[in-house]
Amino acid sequence: MNEEDLLENAVKLKITSIIRPKDSAQNAGISTAVAYTSRLTDFVIAHTDERVVIKAQEADNEINVLTGMKYDEYIAGPTYEENMKSFGKVSFDAPASISIYTDTFENKDAVAACIERYNDAAAEDDRITYTDYMAMMTSSITTIICFTSV
């Protein structure tokens, strides 16, 4: 497929705004180059689910649609799950990650405590792995000096 065909069949998106922090803003980093709503994610997932290769593989989870052979029976190769992932299939029921933002340190600590309680009762394969970036940043600070005006 050439570039013209790709452009002709591409999904057209509308840019609705461009944002950037003021020059005077402190700690106003933007972590991603493009922001979009969940509607685009939903559209891409639905669009991907309609691909012929995904429908064919979903119809038969024992035969690799790329080779026509039963999975890892004669030759080493990808599993059904690995094929589906490489085809772009994703599930709303199994997100790769979730970001949680709180408005206070107390709420952040409450979320962390809730995850810890869940992990204490969960089987090892069901435990939640998380990173508390705020705790990492504050633990690296050795001294805080506060200035006040007189």
WOURLIN-V588475 format. One record per helix or strand of 3 or more residues. SS is the DSSP state (A for helix, B for strand). FROM is the first residue (numbers start at 1). TO is the last residue. Records with the same first field share a line. If there is no record, write none. Layout:
SS->FROM-TO, FROM-TO
//
This chain:
A->3-9, 38-49, 52-59, 80-87, 105-121, 124-126, 133-139
//
